[in-house]
Amino acid sequence: MPVIQLLFQIIVVIACCQLAGMLARVCGQAKVVGEMAAGLLLGPSVFGALAPDLSALVFPPQGLTAPGWISQAAIAVFMLTLGLEQDTQILRQRKWTVIAVSAGGILLPFVLGAALAFVLFPHYVAGKVPQLSFVLFIGTALSMTALPVLARILREQKLLATPIGSLAMAAAVLSDVCTWILLAVVLIICKPAASSLGAMILGLGWVLFMLLAVRPLLSRLLQLRTSLTVYCLLALLTLLVSSWIADHLGLHLLLGAFLAGVILPRHEQLGARLQALLAKPMVWALPLFFAYTGLRTHLNFAGSADFWLIASVTIVACLGKAGGAFCGARLTGVDMHNACMIAVLMNARGLMELVIVNIGMDLGLLTAPVFAALVLMAFLTTLMTGPLVNLLRAISQRKRQDCPQY
């Protein structure tokens, strides 16, 4: 495609996402809510429906290849930084509550999501995707927690340093890692039966090799010359190789990018400087991913069947994730108010849900209506998190005023 057209698309996307992000902040929402909304508005469901000729001029179907590749590169770098941020040290405090909340927030939505997928399969997917692949993938998709969005919400609400904030972050970290492992297993199982066992062995071998061999090697290389340049080169090389191997094994390159971040040596100063270097480009690059997702999302609100699909996916996602986290918190002695707060925070899907559903779409595991329902569910669950947190805090404050000993 012409470079001028690509630059124009990038300018339009970034400008719309930045404006929508600022409006979201004014409305008391996280910036990512506005960016997700902008992506949906730029797609065929809104912009394409209101101004089809202009939409085709700005985002021609044959001209989306380059923005798609750029968005994939941006999200791969983001997954690298997310893997780099994984810190299991926080799990040591109240570890049983963290484990219970994380386990409940994975198992219940997985079971409910798989059951819903079994019901939806004959109506939306039959004949296009193997049933087992669809059921397992939907269960996994509904188990995701948006760790970056959760961290941003906690920071904006000044809850990050509180006990409830630390507990929610620890549970989200553990849930995040487990869900990506689960996704890798599901993608391996989704391969043809004749090669699934071999693929599983290769996938497991690859992960173990990265953790047990490559990670110590990277640490030794960094000890030979500790500098930001060497650290950045190691990060880039690990990202490229790990992503290529993951894609070659039939998984998705984003799984490789995440694993690359996990195995990078933990050096406090260099890690922080690398994330600082990548932070500013990510502010401008991630909106391309939101827009690319929106351009692939077709929402048909006129059809009652699609309305019930969206409603059922959203309700099951909320019941599974929030319900599982709430039960895990209560079973380990967390009081009612804090258990509700944890449930609301863990229910946010945000960017990570969009990453997973895009993986499913790329691998042919989702049809267009189901993809659209999952995208809208991710947006709605993220949208409701901020207001519900404010409501719970207002209720808690009122109880303290009425009952000082509360």
C-alpha positions in Angstrom: 0.0 0.0 0.0 1.2 3.6 -0.5 3.3 4.9 2.4 1.1 8.1 2.4 -2.0 6.1 3.0 -0.4 4.1 5.8 0.8 7.3 7.5 -2.7 8.8 7.1 -4.3 5.7 8.7 -1.8 5.8 11.6 -2.5 9.5 12.2 -6.3 9.0 12.2 -6.1 6.0 14.5 -3.7 7.6 17.1 -5.6 10.9 17.1 -9.0 9.2 17.6 -7.6 6.9 20.3 -5.9 9.7 22.2 -9.0 11.9 22.1 -11.2 9.0 23.2 -8.7 8.2 26.0 -8.8 11.8 27.3 -12.6 11.8 27.2 -12.6 8.5 29.1 -10.4 10.0 31.8 -12.8 13.0 32.1 -15.7 10.5 32.6 -13.8 8.7 35.4 -12.8 5.7 33.3 -9.4 4.3 32.5 -7.8 5.6 29.4 -7.8 2.1 27.8 -11.7 2.2 27.9 -11.6 5.2 25.5 -9.0 3.6 23.3 -11.1 0.4 23.0 -14.2 2.4 22.2 -12.3 4.3 19.5 -11.2 1.1 17.9 -14.9 -0.1 17.7 -16.1 3.3 16.5 -13.5 3.2 13.6 -14.7 -0.2 12.5 -17.5 -1.2 10.1 -20.1 -1.2 12.8 -20.1 2.6 13.3 -17.8 4.5 11.0 -18.3 2.0 8.2 -22.1 2.1 8.6 -22.4 5.9 8.9 -19.9 6.8 6.2 -19.2 3.7 4.1 -17.5 5.6 1.2 -15.2 7.6 3.6 -14.5 4.5 5.6 -13.5 2.5 2.5 -11.3 5.4 1.5 -9.5 5.6 4.8 -9.5 1.9 5.7 -9.8 0.0 2.4 -10.0 -3.8 3.0 -7.0 -4.5 0.8 -5.0 -1.8 2.6 -5.2 -3.3 6.2 -2.2 -5.6 5.8 0.5 -3.1 6.8 -1.5 -1.7 9.8 -2.2 -5.3 10.9 1.5 -6.2 10.9 2.4 -3.0 12.7 -0.2 -3.7 15.4 1.1 -7.3 15.8 4.6 -6.0 16.3 3.4 -3.4 18.8 1.4 -6.0 20.8 4.4 -8.4 20.7 6.6 -5.8 22.4 3.8 -5.1 24.9 3.7 -8.8 25.7 7.4 -8.8 26.2 7.1 -6.0 28.8 4.2 -7.8 30.4 6.2 -11.0 30.8 9.1 -8.9 32.2 6.8 -7.4 34.9 5.7 -10.9 36.2 6.9 -11.0 39.8 6.2 -14.0 41.9 7.6 -12.4 45.1 4.3 -10.8 45.8 2.7 -14.3 46.0 4.4 -15.0 49.3 2.0 -12.8 51.3 -1.4 -14.3 51.8 -0.5 -17.0 49.3 -3.5 -19.2 50.0 -5.9 -16.3 49.4 -4.0 -15.4 46.2 -4.1 -19.0 45.0 -7.8 -19.4 45.9 -8.8 -16.2 44.1 -6.8 -17.1 41.1 -8.0 -20.7 40.9 -11.6 -19.7 41.3 -11.2 -16.9 38.7 -9.9 -19.5 36.2 -11.8 -22.7 36.9 -15.4 -21.3 37.2 -15.3 -19.1 34.0 -13.6 -21.9 32.1 -16.3 -24.4 33.0 -19.1 -21.9 32.4 -17.5 -20.7 29.2 -17.0 -24.2 27.9 -20.7 -25.0 28.7 -21.8 -21.8 26.9 -19.6 -22.7 23.9 -21.2 -26.1 23.7 -24.6 -24.5 23.5 -23.5 -21.9 21.0 -21.6 -24.2 18.7 -24.6 -25.6 16.6 -26.0 -22.1 16.0 -22.9 -20.1 15.2 -19.9 -22.3 14.5 -21.0 -25.8 13.3 -19.1 -26.9 10.2 -16.5 -24.2 10.4 -14.4 -25.1 13.5 -13.9 -28.4 15.4 -16.2 -28.4 18.4 -13.6 -29.4 20.9 -11.3 -26.6 19.7 -14.1 -24.0 20.0 -15.3 -25.2 23.4 -11.8 -25.2 24.9 -10.8 -21.8 23.4 -14.0 -20.0 24.7 -13.5 -21.4 28.1 -9.9 -20.1 28.1 -10.9 -16.7 26.7 -13.4 -16.1 29.5 -10.8 -17.0 32.1 -8.5 -14.0 31.3 -7.9 -11.1 33.6 -6.6 -7.8 32.3 -3.5 -7.3 34.4 -2.3 -4.0 32.8 -5.9 -2.5 33.0 -6.2 -3.7 36.6 -2.9 -2.0 37.5 -4.0 1.2 35.8 -7.3 1.2 37.6 -5.7 0.5 41.0 -3.2 3.3 40.4 -5.9 5.8 39.4 -8.1 4.8 42.4 -5.0 5.1 44.7 -5.5 1.4 45.7 -2.3 0.0 44.4 -0.4 0.2 47.7 -3.3 -0.9 49.9 -3.7 -4.5 51.1 -6.7 -5.1 48.8 -4.8 -3.7 45.9 -1.8 -5.9 46.5 -4.0 -8.9 46.9 -5.8 -8.3 43.7 -2.5 -7.6 41.8 -1.0 -10.8 43.2 -4.0 -12.9 42.2 -4.1 -11.2 38.7 -0.4 -12.0 38.2 -0.9 -15.7 39.1 -4.1 -15.9 37.0 -2.4 -14.2 34.1 0.5 -16.7 34.0 -1.8 -19.7 34.4 -4.2 -18.5 31.7 -1.4 -18.1 29.2 -0.1 -21.6 30.0 -3.7 -22.9 29.6 -4.0 -21.1 26.3 -0.8 -22.7 25.1 -2.1 -26.2 26.1 -5.4 -25.5 24.4 -3.8 -24.4 21.1 -1.7 -27.5 21.1 -4.8 -29.7 21.7 -6.6 -27.9 18.9 -4.1 -29.3 16.4 -5.0 -32.3 14.3 -5.2 -35.5 16.4 -2.3 -37.2 14.5 0.1 -34.4 15.4 -1.3 -33.2 18.7 0.9 -35.5 20.9 4.0 -34.5 19.1 3.1 -30.9 19.2 2.4 -31.1 22.9 5.8 -32.7 23.5 7.6 -30.1 21.3 5.7 -27.2 23.0 6.5 -28.4 26.5 10.1 -29.1 25.5 10.4 -25.6 24.1 9.1 -24.0 27.3 11.4 -26.1 29.5 14.4 -25.3 27.3 13.6 -21.6 27.5 13.3 -21.7 31.3 16.0 -24.1 32.2 18.6 -23.4 29.5 18.1 -20.0 27.8 17.3 -18.1 31.0 20.5 -19.0 32.8 22.5 -18.3 29.6 21.0 -14.8 29.3 21.9 -14.2 33.0 25.5 -15.2 32.3 25.7 -13.0 29.2 24.4 -10.1 31.1 27.0 -10.6 33.9 29.8 -10.5 31.4 28.8 -7.0 30.3 26.1 -5.2 32.3 24.8 -2.4 30.2 21.5 -1.1 28.8 22.6 -1.7 25.3 23.4 -5.4 25.9 20.2 -5.8 27.9 18.1 -4.3 25.0 19.9 -6.5 22.4 19.3 -9.6 24.5 15.6 -8.7 24.9 15.2 -8.0 21.2 16.9 -11.2 20.1 15.0 -13.3 22.7 11.7 -11.8 21.5 12.4 -12.5 17.9 13.6 -16.1 18.4 10.9 -17.0 20.9 8.1 -15.5 18.8 9.4 -17.3 15.7 9.6 -20.7 17.5 6.1 -20.3 19.0 4.7 -19.4 15.6 6.6 -22.3 13.9 5.1 -24.8 16.5 1.6 -23.7 15.5 1.0 -21.6 18.6 0.9 -17.8 18.3 3.9 -15.5 18.2 2.4 -13.5 21.2 2.8 -16.6 23.4 6.5 -16.6 22.5 6.7 -12.8 23.1 5.3 -13.3 26.6 7.7 -16.2 27.4 10.6 -14.0 26.2 9.7 -11.4 28.8 9.3 -14.1 31.5 12.8 -15.5 31.0 14.7 -12.2 30.7 17.1 -11.7 33.6 15.6 -9.6 36.4 17.9 -6.6 36.8 16.0 -3.8 38.7 17.7 -0.8 37.0 18.0 -2.2 33.5 14.5 -3.7 33.5 13.0 -0.4 34.6 15.0 1.5 32.0 14.0 -0.9 29.2 10.3 -0.5 30.2 10.8 3.3 30.3 12.3 3.2 26.8 9.3 1.1 25.5 6.6 3.0 27.4 6.4 6.1 25.1 6.4 4.1 21.8 3.7 1.8 23.3 1.5 4.8 23.9 1.4 5.5 20.2 1.6 1.9 18.9 -1.0 0.2 21.0 -3.9 2.3 19.6 -3.2 0.6 16.2 -4.0 -2.7 17.8 -7.3 -1.4 19.2 -8.2 0.0 15.8 -7.2 -3.2 14.0 -9.4 -5.2 16.3 -12.3 -2.7 15.7 -11.9 -2.9 12.0 -12.3 -6.7 12.2 -15.4 -6.5 14.5 -18.9 -6.5 12.9 -21.6 -5.8 15.4 -25.2 -6.3 14.2 -27.5 -4.9 16.9 -30.5 -5.3 14.6 -30.5 -9.1 15.0 -32.0 -10.5 18.1 -29.8 -13.6 17.8 -26.7 -11.5 17.9 -28.1 -9.5 20.9 -28.6 -12.7 22.8 -25.2 -13.9 21.8 -23.5 -10.8 23.2 -25.7 -10.8 26.3 -25.1 -14.5 27.1 -21.3 -14.2 26.6 -21.1 -11.1 28.8 -23.3 -12.5 31.6 -21.5 -15.8 31.7 -18.1 -14.0 31.7 -19.1 -11.9 34.6 -20.7 -14.7 36.6 -17.7 -16.9 36.0 -14.8 -14.5 36.7 -16.4 -12.4 39.4 -18.2 -15.3 41.0 -15.1 -17.5 41.1 -12.8 -14.8 42.5 -15.5 -13.9 45.1 -15.8 -17.5 46.3 -12.1 -18.0 46.4 -11.7 -14.8 48.6 -14.6 -15.7 50.9 -13.3 -19.3 51.4 -10.0 -18.0 52.7 -11.5 -15.6 55.2 -11.7 -12.3 53.3 -14.6 -10.1 54.5 -17.7 -9.5 52.3 -16.7 -6.0 51.1 -13.2 -6.8 50.2 -14.3 -10.0 48.5 -16.7 -8.0 46.3 -13.9 -5.5 45.5 -11.6 -8.4 44.4 -14.4 -9.9 42.3 -15.0 -6.6 40.5 -11.3 -5.9 39.9 -10.6 -9.4 38.6 -13.6 -9.2 36.2 -11.9 -6.5 34.0 -10.8 -8.0 30.7 -9.5 -5.0 28.7 -6.5 -5.4 26.4 -5.6 -9.0 27.3 -9.0 -10.3 26.2 -8.6 -8.5 22.9 -5.2 -10.2 22.5 -6.6 -13.6 23.1 -9.7 -13.2 20.8 -7.4 -11.9 18.1 -5.3 -15.0 18.4 -8.4 -17.1 18.1 -9.5 -15.2 15.0 -6.0 -15.5 13.4 -6.0 -19.2 14.0 -9.5 -19.7 12.6 -11.1 -20.8 15.9 -13.7 -18.0 16.0 -16.4 -17.0 13.6 -17.2 -13.3 13.0 -20.3 -13.1 15.3 -18.6 -14.9 18.2 -15.5 -12.7 17.7 -17.7 -9.6 17.9 -19.4 -10.8 21.0 -16.1 -11.5 22.8 -14.7 -8.0 21.8 -17.8 -6.3 23.1 -17.7 -8.4 26.3 -14.1 -7.2 26.9 -15.2 -3.6 26.5 -18.2 -3.9 28.7 -16.4 -5.7 31.6 -13.7 -3.1 31.5 -16.2 -0.3 31.3 -18.1 -1.4 34.4 -15.0 -1.9 36.6 -14.3 1.7 37.5 -17.9 2.7 38.4 -18.4 -0.5 40.5 -15.1 0.2 42.4 -16.3 3.7 43.1 -19.7 2.4 44.3 -18.1 -0.2 46.6 -15.8 2.5 48.1 -18.7 4.9 48.6 -20.7 2.1 50.4 -17.7 1.4 52.6 -17.2 5.0 53.4 -20.9 5.4 54.3 -20.7 2.4 56.6 -17.7 3.9 58.4 -19.5 7.2 58.9 -22.6 5.3 60.3 -20.6 2.9 62.3 -17.2 4.3 63.4 -16.1 0.8 64.5 -16.7 -0.6 61.1 
